[in-house]
Amino acid sequence: MIIDVHTHINNYHEDRVVSLEECLDKLTETMIENKVDYSLVLTSYKVNEHRPSTKQVVEAISGRDNLGVVAGISYLNYTYRDLREIGDYLEQGLIKALKFYPGYEPFYPNDIRLKVVYEMALEYDVPVMFHSGDTYAPTGRIKYSHPIHIDDLAVDYPDLKIVICHVGNPWIKDCMEVVYKNKNVYADISGLVLGDFSTKFEKYMKKGIEEMITYAGNPKYLLYGTDWPISNMKSYLKFMKHLNIPEDKKELILWQNAAELYKIDVSKLKK
């Protein structure tokens, strides 16, 4: 089984408007091609014609049992109405996690402005995910997205389940220390490459992930994600296949950890 915890349906090329249904169909087709059983769709911190809102995505995936929604939240622009809507979706079990975008927006994860959102995540026992590491856009400010800042949040909220996206790349060693030190912190391996892995870069990233597992121990904290469509699903599965770790550890990463963390009922997934 394969669960991809990190996909998007934003139109990143932004040269033409692509319908939400068209994007979801493309995601589903790509999942079928790569034998991916379930994907989480992360909404953005901003909403426009190229980036659908959480409400739009929740409504659009209704009836698609192999997709779940992670609600993107803007640090700069969230409103009471936004929080009320997200609270309703959490109450109904319609979103699986919350996502924040430090680096794309200028804030550190332990900012007091987000206290109310973290308390909501705790109340409904859902993970909070953070963009971490390099930013896709050169206008990002990477001092905010360094994974070391997750440590403060993990200490302040020891019961909050936190996911460092992209293993903090290029600061993978810093990420591995934060994960190792804090038992409430996880990491996904998404977005390590634009498009396909080259042979040379795959070897480089393979070494980094294997070192992380060696240092931080049994990878109950590591999650499979791609960042599709920015990263290619087929190339990512090839990368996973080449990791020099036991098969039972790969199963943890590929789906078992995600199913537990995000409360995904795998018995409902089509075989």
VODREN-474929 format. One record per residue (C-alpha): residue number from 1; chain; x, y, z. Coordinates in steps of 0.05 Angstrom, whole numbers, plus 5000, padded with zeros to 4 digits. Example, Ala and Ser with C-alpha at 12.3 -4.5 7.8 and 13.67 -1.06 7.14 Angstrom:
2
REC    n  chain    xx    yy    zz
REC    1      A  5246  4910  5156
REC    2      A  5273  4979  5143
***
This chain:
271
REC    n  chain    xx    yy    zz
REC    1      A  5000  5000  5000
REC    2      A  5022  5072  4987
REC    3      A  4998  5136  5020
REC    4      A  5024  5202  4992
REC    5      A  5017  5254  5048
REC    6      A  5036  5314  5006
REC    7      A  5004  5332  4940
REC    8      A  4976  5396  4911
REC    9      A  4925  5415  4858
REC   10      A  4949  5486  4849
REC   11      A  4964  5509  4778
REC   12      A  5038  5526  4789
REC   13      A  5051  5545  4716
REC   14      A  4996  5597  4720
REC   15      A  4995  5608  4645
REC   16      A  4922  5586  4641
REC   17      A  4866  5571  4689
REC   18      A  4855  5497  4700
REC   19      A  4790  5474  4731
REC   20      A  4791  5441  4799
REC   21      A  4758  5378  4772
REC   22      A  4810  5374  4717
REC   23      A  4866  5378  4769
REC   24      A  4834  5325  4813
REC   25      A  4824  5279  4753
REC   26      A  4897  5287  4735
REC   27      A  4918  5271  4806
REC   28      A  4874  5209  4807
REC   29      A  4900  5185  4740
REC   30      A  4972  5194  4764
REC   31      A  4957  5156  4828
REC   32      A  4928  5098  4788
REC   33      A  4988  5097  4742
REC   34      A  5035  5092  4802
REC   35      A  4991  5047  4845
REC   36      A  4984  5100  4899
REC   37      A  4924  5082  4943
REC   38      A  4911  5148  4979
REC   39      A  4935  5220  4975
REC   40      A  4928  5281  5019
REC   41      A  4914  5345  4981
REC   42      A  4944  5407  5014
REC   43      A  4910  5474  5001
REC   44      A  4950  5538  4997
REC   45      A  4960  5597  5044
REC   46      A  4929  5640  4990
REC   47      A  4867  5633  4947
REC   48      A  4860  5655  4875
REC   49      A  4839  5628  4807
REC   50      A  4900  5582  4808
REC   51      A  4896  5561  4881
REC   52      A  4829  5534  4906
REC   53      A  4804  5546  4977
REC   54      A  4797  5492  5029
REC   55      A  4721  5496  5021
REC   56      A  4726  5485  4946
REC   57      A  4771  5425  4954
REC   58      A  4730  5394  5010
REC   59      A  4668  5398  4966
REC   60      A  4704  5374  4903
REC   61      A  4733  5310  4934
REC   62      A  4666  5289  4964
REC   63      A  4657  5217  4941
REC   64      A  4731  5207  4925
REC   65      A  4749  5159  4981
REC   66      A  4822  5157  4962
REC   67      A  4833  5231  4975
REC   68      A  4837  5273  5039
REC   69      A  4845  5347  5051
REC   70      A  4897  5386  5091
REC   71      A  4874  5457  5104
REC   72      A  4926  5511  5087
REC   73      A  4924  5569  5135
REC   74      A  4952  5639  5122
REC   75      A  4990  5669  5181
REC   76      A  4980  5739  5153
REC   77      A  4908  5735  5131
REC   78      A  4868  5684  5170
REC   79      A  4802  5710  5198
REC   80      A  4753  5687  5251
REC   81      A  4708  5663  5195
REC   82      A  4765  5620  5168
REC   83      A  4776  5588  5236
REC   84      A  4702  5576  5246
REC   85      A  4698  5541  5178
REC   86      A  4759  5498  5193
REC   87      A  4731  5481  5261
REC   88      A  4666  5457  5228
REC   89      A  4705  5414  5179
REC   90      A  4746  5385  5236
REC   91      A  4683  5370  5274
REC   92      A  4656  5333  5213
REC   93      A  4721  5296  5200
REC   94      A  4728  5329  5131
REC   95      A  4800  5352  5139
REC   96      A  4859  5310  5162
REC   97      A  4910  5363  5183
REC   98      A  4928  5437  5181
REC   99      A  4985  5466  5139
REC  100      A  5027  5529  5151
REC  101      A  5076  5562  5104
REC  102      A  5134  5596  5141
REC  103      A  5184  5621  5091
REC  104      A  5129  5638  5042
REC  105      A  5099  5681  5097
REC  106      A  5144  5717  5148
REC  107      A  5133  5682  5215
REC  108      A  5164  5631  5261
REC  109      A  5124  5570  5280
REC  110      A  5118  5588  5354
REC  111      A  5087  5656  5339
REC  112      A  5032  5672  5390
REC  113      A  4984  5691  5334
REC  114      A  4977  5616  5318
REC  115      A  4962  5594  5389
REC  116      A  4887  5589  5376
REC  117      A  4899  5546  5314
REC  118      A  4945  5498  5351
REC  119      A  4894  5491  5407
REC  120      A  4842  5473  5354
REC  121      A  4890  5420  5326
REC  122      A  4899  5392  5396
REC  123      A  4824  5391  5409
REC  124      A  4810  5351  5346
REC  125      A  4876  5311  5350
REC  126      A  4900  5327  5280
REC  127      A  4972  5340  5258
REC  128      A  5000  5408  5239
REC  129      A  5046  5410  5178
REC  130      A  5099  5463  5164
REC  131      A  5134  5481  5100
REC  132      A  5207  5475  5117
REC  133      A  5273  5487  5081
REC  134      A  5281  5516  5012
REC  135      A  5224  5555  4980
REC  136      A  5198  5541  4910
REC  137      A  5194  5616  4899
REC  138      A  5257  5659  4903
REC  139      A  5216  5712  4940
REC  140      A  5212  5666  5001
REC  141      A  5250  5683  5064
REC  142      A  5285  5619  5087
REC  143      A  5305  5644  5156
REC  144      A  5233  5629  5176
REC  145      A  5231  5560  5145
REC  146      A  5292  5530  5179
REC  147      A  5270  5465  5215
REC  148      A  5307  5484  5279
REC  149      A  5249  5532  5295
REC  150      A  5201  5472  5301
REC  151      A  5237  5453  5365
REC  152      A  5208  5512  5403
REC  153      A  5138  5494  5382
REC  154      A  5148  5420  5399
REC  155      A  5172  5438  5469
REC  156      A  5116  5488  5480
REC  157      A  5063  5438  5456
REC  158      A  5087  5368  5473
REC  159      A  5020  5337  5454
REC  160      A  5015  5372  5387
REC  161      A  5032  5326  5328
REC  162      A  5079  5365  5282
REC  163      A  5103  5348  5212
REC  164      A  5165  5380  5182
REC  165      A  5153  5379  5108
REC  166      A  5210  5365  5058
REC  167      A  5254  5339  5117
REC  168      A  5276  5412  5122
REC  169      A  5319  5404  5059
REC  170      A  5375  5426  5054
REC  171      A  5379  5425  5130
REC  172      A  5365  5350  5137
REC  173      A  5414  5341  5195
REC  174      A  5379  5396  5234
REC  175      A  5312  5363  5218
REC  176      A  5337  5295  5242
REC  177      A  5358  5325  5309
REC  178      A  5290  5359  5319
REC  179      A  5255  5294  5302
REC  180      A  5301  5252  5346
REC  181      A  5294  5299  5406
REC  182      A  5219  5310  5403
REC  183      A  5174  5248  5401
REC  184      A  5115  5290  5375
REC  185      A  5152  5311  5312
REC  186      A  5149  5275  5244
REC  187      A  5178  5292  5176
REC  188      A  5157  5279  5104
REC  189      A  5205  5268  5046
REC  190      A  5165  5309  4996
REC  191      A  5191  5362  4948
REC  192      A  5264  5340  4947
REC  193      A  5269  5350  4872
REC  194      A  5234  5388  4816
REC  195      A  5208  5337  4767
REC  196      A  5250  5274  4764
REC  197      A  5310  5254  4805
REC  198      A  5375  5253  4766
REC  199      A  5421  5194  4782
REC  200      A  5471  5239  4817
REC  201      A  5420  5277  4858
REC  202      A  5382  5214  4877
REC  203      A  5446  5185  4905
REC  204      A  5458  5249  4944
REC  205      A  5388  5251  4974
REC  206      A  5388  5176  4987
REC  207      A  5450  5184  5031
REC  208      A  5416  5241  5070
REC  209      A  5352  5202  5084
REC  210      A  5390  5138  5103
REC  211      A  5434  5179  5151
REC  212      A  5372  5209  5182
REC  213      A  5342  5140  5195
REC  214      A  5408  5115  5224
REC  215      A  5412  5175  5271
REC  216      A  5339  5182  5291
REC  217      A  5325  5107  5296
REC  218      A  5265  5066  5276
REC  219      A  5230  5110  5224
REC  220      A  5162  5114  5258
REC  221      A  5169  5189  5247
REC  222      A  5181  5189  5171
REC  223      A  5125  5197  5120
REC  224      A  5122  5186  5045
REC  225      A  5102  5247  5005
REC  226      A  5119  5273  4936
REC  227      A  5096  5346  4929
REC  228      A  5063  5326  4864
REC  229      A  5057  5358  4812
REC  230      A  5122  5394  4829
REC  231      A  5156  5326  4838
REC  232      A  5144  5264  4796
REC  233      A  5109  5205  4830
REC  234      A  5143  5152  4788
REC  235      A  5212  5180  4802
REC  236      A  5196  5185  4876
REC  237      A  5175  5112  4881
REC  238      A  5240  5093  4846
REC  239      A  5277  5134  4899
REC  240      A  5241  5096  4954
REC  241      A  5258  5029  4921
REC  242      A  5331  5047  4923
REC  243      A  5334  5065  4996
REC  244      A  5379  5017  5032
REC  245      A  5333  5000  5090
REC  246      A  5294  4937  5108
REC  247      A  5227  4926  5073
REC  248      A  5188  4930  5138
REC  249      A  5217  5000  5149
REC  250      A  5197  5020  5079
REC  251      A  5125  4998  5094
REC  252      A  5126  5044  5155
REC  253      A  5146  5102  5111
REC  254      A  5102  5085  5051
REC  255      A  5037  5080  5089
REC  256      A  5035  5053  5160
REC  257      A  5059  5116  5195
REC  258      A  5012  5160  5154
REC  259      A  4951  5116  5166
REC  260      A  4962  5121  5241
REC  261      A  4980  5195  5243
REC  262      A  4925  5220  5198
REC  263      A  4873  5168  5220
REC  264      A  4863  5141  5150
REC  265      A  4817  5080  5148
REC  266      A  4856  5037  5099
REC  267      A  4801  4984  5100
REC  268      A  4760  5031  5057
REC  269      A  4812  5038  5003
REC  270      A  4798  5001  4939
REC  271      A  4844  4943  4925
***
